[in-house]
């Protein structure tokens, strides 16, 4: 429905049509939502959001981009750089400011991750997971847990890992088998988690474990601190991408923690995990978006400089069409991501579906953009001297994690077809 002021202007008998024709465009401009209108990522953002984006992008170019190849090659976890990012407010972006969170919106967080990922996708993806954990503790944790952990996570003096996936429970997360049995005022955890980002190098592990009946309703979320007896880690996994963050199995063998370490209520863990993933899907799609934005910009420069058959590659119509498709997919992805972020922030009834749609479309479209960028570079694109191959390797996993894209289609179809 049109805002009341617009309807009054149109239908008031005291206004002649000629007056409406002159006034209406101004009123519409003052009431419309900000829209993405160009390839420029800052387009459609408020002045404050443009400043947030600029700050994050400058940090990415100065502190991350010069080192991303080294971090990848030597599998370095750049903790000091992440602490610098936290000093800018990027350690707990959408946690409340009561205990040190930045208190920004989901859209603001998406803008930050899009900008940072242009400097290093892998490192930014870990920062996004850390942010998800900080939000889970801040939103569902007890006052004592919030007071103790949120300030340390916001500064990234302590780092967090999200532990849902198991060797036998990936997409079917509700069937997880890691157990937590009560013993006096404690819980004793047994089981293992697979593919844990930061595993072994981080300080706090949010473990989804079974405290009750089979299925999702029997799952709780329990905080386990590194150094707790019974907590250990598997070997560091060798991956084709995401090499600036370690990935290990998390192993729990008679690991005893106080019952007060439960995040939220007993049996609420699966719900908390899924709510975390709604934001995680926007965040990881935003990381893909940053890689696609950087790849498009690099490709544009390459086509204008590189010559074949006596003229720049940009003069060949095929390459022009490729750039046009890349730009179109980029803007479509950005609009879906930002729309989903706003829906999540406002608790829109369809926010789960919109987050899934954004993750599904943007991760696939952005992978296609980066892959096309590599092709436009020819043999040079395949060399590690050029960053596009690293963007490609790093964002490939985004089609798998935070819920595979096949699961995203299941979530979307369930909502559209209204399955029980």
C-alpha positions in Angstrom: 0.0 0.0 0.0 1.2 3.5 -0.8 2.2 5.6 2.2 -0.7 7.8 3.5 1.0 11.0 2.5 1.1 9.8 -1.1 -2.5 8.7 -1.2 -3.6 12.0 0.3 -1.7 13.9 -2.3 -3.2 11.8 -5.1 -6.8 11.8 -4.0 -7.2 15.1 -2.2 -9.8 17.3 -4.1 -7.7 20.4 -3.2 -4.9 19.3 -5.5 -5.1 19.7 -9.2 -3.6 17.0 -11.4 -0.8 19.2 -12.6 0.3 19.8 -9.0 0.3 16.1 -8.3 2.4 15.4 -11.4 5.0 17.9 -10.0 4.9 16.8 -6.4 4.5 13.0 -6.6 8.0 12.2 -7.9 9.6 14.1 -4.9 7.4 12.3 -2.4 8.1 8.9 -4.0 11.8 9.6 -3.8 11.6 10.4 -0.1 9.7 7.2 0.7 11.2 4.6 -1.5 13.6 2.0 -0.1 17.2 2.2 -0.9 17.8 0.2 -4.1 20.9 -1.3 -5.7 21.1 0.5 -9.0 24.7 -0.2 -10.3 27.6 -2.5 -10.1 29.1 -0.1 -7.4 28.5 -2.0 -4.1 27.9 1.2 -2.2 24.9 2.0 -4.5 21.6 2.1 -2.6 23.2 2.3 0.8 22.7 5.0 3.4 25.6 7.4 4.1 26.4 5.5 7.3 26.4 2.2 5.4 28.6 3.6 2.7 31.1 4.6 5.4 31.0 1.1 6.9 31.6 -0.4 3.5 34.5 2.0 2.7 36.1 1.3 6.1 35.9 -2.5 5.6 37.1 -2.2 2.0 40.1 -0.1 2.9 41.0 -2.6 5.6 40.7 -5.4 3.1 43.0 -3.7 0.6 45.6 -2.6 3.2 45.6 -5.5 5.7 44.3 -8.6 3.8 44.8 -8.5 0.1 48.6 -8.1 0.2 48.8 -11.3 2.3 46.1 -13.5 1.0 48.3 -15.6 -1.3 50.8 -16.1 1.5 48.1 -17.1 4.0 46.8 -19.6 1.4 50.1 -21.1 0.4 51.5 -21.5 3.9 48.1 -22.2 5.6 48.5 -19.4 8.0 45.6 -18.4 10.4 46.0 -14.6 10.6 44.9 -14.0 14.2 46.7 -10.7 14.5 45.0 -9.4 11.4 41.6 -10.5 12.7 42.2 -8.7 15.9 42.8 -5.5 13.9 39.5 -6.1 12.2 37.8 -6.6 15.6 39.2 -3.2 16.7 37.1 -1.7 13.9 34.0 -3.4 15.3 34.0 -6.5 13.1 34.3 -9.2 15.8 30.7 -9.2 17.0 29.0 -7.1 14.3 25.3 -7.9 15.1 25.7 -8.8 18.8 24.2 -6.2 21.1 26.4 -3.4 22.4 25.7 -4.2 26.1 28.8 -6.3 26.4 30.9 -5.0 23.6 29.1 -6.1 20.5 28.9 -3.5 17.6 25.0 -3.6 17.5 24.7 -3.3 13.7 22.1 -4.9 11.5 22.3 -8.0 9.4 22.5 -5.8 6.3 25.4 -3.9 7.8 27.1 -7.2 8.5 26.6 -8.4 4.9 28.1 -5.2 3.7 31.2 -5.7 5.9 31.7 -9.3 4.7 31.3 -8.4 1.1 34.0 -5.8 1.5 36.4 -7.9 3.6 36.2 -10.9 1.3 37.7 -8.9 -1.5 40.8 -8.9 0.6 40.6 -12.6 1.5 37.6 -14.8 1.2 38.9 -17.6 3.5 39.7 -15.3 6.4 36.5 -13.3 6.0 34.5 -16.6 6.0 36.0 -17.5 9.4 35.3 -14.1 10.8 31.6 -14.6 9.7 31.5 -17.9 11.5 33.0 -16.3 14.6 30.4 -13.6 14.4 27.6 -16.2 14.2 28.9 -17.8 17.4 29.1 -14.4 19.2 25.5 -13.7 18.3 24.3 -17.1 19.5 25.9 -16.6 22.9 24.7 -13.0 23.1 21.2 -13.8 22.1 20.5 -17.1 23.9 23.2 -17.4 26.5 22.8 -16.7 30.2 23.8 -13.3 31.7 27.0 -14.8 33.1 27.9 -16.4 29.8 27.2 -13.2 27.9 29.2 -11.1 30.4 32.2 -13.4 30.3 32.4 -14.3 26.6 30.9 -11.6 24.4 33.6 -8.9 25.3 36.4 -11.4 24.5 34.8 -12.5 21.3 34.0 -9.0 20.2 37.7 -8.1 20.5 38.7 -11.5 19.0 41.0 -12.1 22.0 39.1 -15.3 22.1 38.0 -17.1 18.9 34.9 -19.3 18.5 33.9 -22.4 16.4 30.4 -23.6 15.4 30.1 -27.4 15.8 27.1 -29.0 14.2 28.3 -31.4 11.5 29.3 -35.0 12.4 30.9 -37.8 10.4 27.5 -39.5 10.2 25.2 -36.4 10.3 25.8 -33.7 7.6 22.7 -32.5 5.9 20.6 -34.6 8.3 21.8 -32.6 11.2 18.8 -33.6 13.4 20.1 -37.1 13.6 23.4 -36.1 15.3 24.7 -38.6 17.9 27.1 -36.6 20.1 25.7 -37.0 23.5 25.6 -35.0 26.7 24.5 -36.9 29.8 23.9 -35.2 33.2 26.1 -36.1 36.1 25.3 -34.0 39.2 25.6 -30.4 38.1 27.6 -31.2 35.0 27.2 -32.6 31.5 29.5 -35.3 30.2 29.9 -35.1 26.4 30.9 -37.9 24.1 31.1 -37.9 20.3 32.9 -36.1 17.5 32.3 -33.2 15.1 33.6 -33.0 11.5 34.9 -30.1 9.3 35.1 -27.6 12.1 36.4 -24.2 11.0 39.1 -23.0 13.4 39.2 -26.4 15.1 42.2 -26.8 17.4 43.2 -23.1 17.1 40.1 -21.5 18.5 39.1 -21.0 22.2 35.4 -21.6 22.4 33.3 -24.5 20.8 29.5 -24.3 20.5 28.7 -28.0 20.5 25.3 -29.3 19.3 24.7 -32.4 21.3 21.9 -34.8 22.3 20.6 -34.3 25.8 17.2 -35.8 25.2 14.9 -37.7 22.8 15.8 -38.6 19.2 15.4 -35.9 16.6 15.8 -32.1 16.7 13.9 -31.6 19.9 16.4 -33.6 21.9 19.4 -31.4 20.9 21.0 -28.8 23.1 23.8 -26.2 22.5 26.7 -26.5 24.9 29.7 -24.2 25.2 33.0 -26.1 25.7 36.2 -24.1 26.3 39.6 -25.2 24.9 41.7 -27.0 27.5 38.7 -28.8 29.0 39.8 -32.4 29.8 38.4 -34.8 27.2 38.4 -32.2 24.4 40.8 -33.0 21.6 41.2 -32.5 17.9 41.9 -34.5 14.7 44.5 -33.8 12.1 44.5 -30.6 10.2 42.6 -31.2 6.9 44.2 -30.5 3.6 41.8 -28.5 1.4 41.7 -26.9 -2.0 40.6 -23.6 -0.5 39.9 -21.9 2.8 43.5 -22.4 3.7 43.9 -19.4 5.9 41.7 -21.1 8.5 42.4 -24.6 9.9 39.8 -27.3 9.7 39.8 -30.3 12.1 37.6 -32.8 13.7 36.5 -31.9 17.3 36.6 -35.0 19.6 34.8 -35.3 22.9 35.7 -38.1 25.3 34.0 -37.9 28.7 34.4 -34.2 28.4 32.8 -32.6 31.6 31.4 -29.1 31.6 28.9 -27.4 34.0 25.2 -27.5 33.1 25.3 -23.7 33.2 27.3 -23.9 29.9 24.1 -24.8 28.0 23.2 -21.9 25.6 19.5 -21.2 25.8 17.2 -23.9 27.2 17.8 -27.7 27.2 16.3 -29.0 23.9 16.6 -25.6 22.2 19.9 -26.3 20.5 18.7 -27.3 17.1 16.5 -24.2 16.9 19.5 -22.1 17.9 21.7 -23.8 15.4 19.2 -23.2 12.6 18.7 -19.5 13.5 22.4 -19.1 13.5 22.6 -20.6 10.0 19.9 -18.3 8.6 22.4 -15.4 9.2 25.3 -17.6 8.3 23.8 -18.2 4.8 23.6 -14.5 4.2 27.1 -14.1 5.5 28.7 -16.8 3.3 26.7 -15.6 0.2 28.2 -12.1 1.0 31.7 -13.6 0.9 30.9 -15.0 -2.5 29.7 -11.6 -3.6 32.9 -9.9 -2.6 35.0 -12.4 -4.6 32.7 -11.9 -7.6 33.0 -8.1 -7.3 36.8 -8.2 -7.2 36.9 -10.7 -10.1 34.7 -8.5 -12.2 36.9 -5.5 -11.5 40.1 -7.4 -12.3 38.6 -8.7 -15.5 37.5 -5.3 -16.7 41.0 -4.0 -16.3 42.5 -7.0 -18.0 40.2 -6.8 -21.0 41.1 -3.1 -21.5 44.8 -3.7 -21.3 45.4 -7.1 -22.9 45.6 -7.1 -26.7 45.1 -9.8 -29.2 44.8 -9.5 -33.0 45.8 -5.9 -32.7 43.1 -4.7 -30.4 42.1 -4.8 -26.7 40.1 -7.9 -25.6 37.4 -5.5 -24.5 36.7 -4.8 -28.2 35.6 -8.4 -28.9 31.8 -8.7 -28.6 31.9 -12.1 -27.0 34.0 -10.7 -24.1 31.6 -7.8 -23.9 28.7 -10.2 -23.6 30.5 -12.1 -20.9 31.1 -9.0 -18.8 27.4 -8.1 -19.3 26.3 -11.4 -17.9 28.8 -11.2 -15.0 27.5 -7.8 -14.0 23.9 -8.8 -14.3 24.4 -11.9 -12.1 26.4 -9.8 -9.6 23.6 -7.2 -9.1 20.9 -9.9 -8.9 22.9 -11.7 -6.3 23.5 -8.5 -4.3 19.8 -7.6 -4.4 18.8 -11.0 -3.2 21.3 -11.0 -0.4 20.4 -7.6 0.9 16.7 -8.3 0.7 17.2 -11.5 2.7 19.3 -9.7 5.3 16.6 -7.1 5.7 14.0 -9.8 6.0 16.0 -11.6 8.7 16.5 -8.4 10.6 12.8 -7.6 10.5 11.8 -11.2 11.3 9.7 -11.3 8.1 7.5 -14.4 8.0 9.4 -15.7 4.9 12.9 -14.9 6.1 14.1 -18.5 6.3 13.1 -19.1 2.6 14.6 -15.8 1.5 17.9 -16.5 3.2 17.9 -20.0 1.5 17.1 -18.4 -1.8 19.9 -15.8 -1.5 22.4 -18.5 -0.5 21.4 -20.8 -3.3 21.4 -18.2 -6.1 24.3 -16.0 -5.0 26.8 -18.7 -4.2 26.2 -20.4 -7.6 26.0 -17.2 -9.6 29.1 -15.7 -8.0 31.0 -18.9 -8.6 30.0 -18.7 -12.3 31.2 -15.0 -12.3 34.6 -15.9 -10.9 34.9 -18.9 -13.2 34.2 -16.8 -16.2 36.7 -14.2 -15.0 39.4 -16.9 -14.9 38.4 -17.9 -18.4 38.7 -14.4 -19.6 42.3 -14.3 -18.3 43.2 -17.4 -20.4 46.4 -19.2 -19.1 47.2 -16.3 -16.8 44.0 -17.0 -14.8 45.3 -20.4 -14.0 48.5 -19.1 -12.4 48.8 -18.5 -8.7 50.4 -15.1 -9.5 46.9 -13.9 -10.2 44.2 -13.8 -7.4 41.2 -15.1 -9.4 42.2 -18.7 -9.0 42.2 -18.3 -5.2 38.8 -16.6 -5.2 37.6 -19.6 -7.2 39.0 -22.2 -4.9 37.8 -20.4 -1.8 34.2 -19.8 -2.8 33.7 -23.3 -4.2 32.9 -24.7 -0.7 30.2 -22.0 -0.3 27.9 -24.3 -2.3 28.3 -27.0 0.3 28.5 -25.4 3.8 25.9 -23.6 5.9 23.5 -26.1 4.3 24.2 -27.5 0.9 22.5 -25.9 -2.0 20.5 -29.1 -2.5 19.2 -28.6 1.0 18.5 -25.0 0.2 16.2 -26.2 -2.6 14.4 -28.5 -0.2 13.8 -25.6 2.3 12.5 -23.4 -0.5 10.3 -26.1 -2.0 8.8 -27.0 1.4 7.8 -23.4 1.9 6.4 -22.9 -1.6 4.5 -26.2 -1.7 3.6 -26.0 2.0 4.7 -29.4 3.0 4.1 -30.4 6.6 
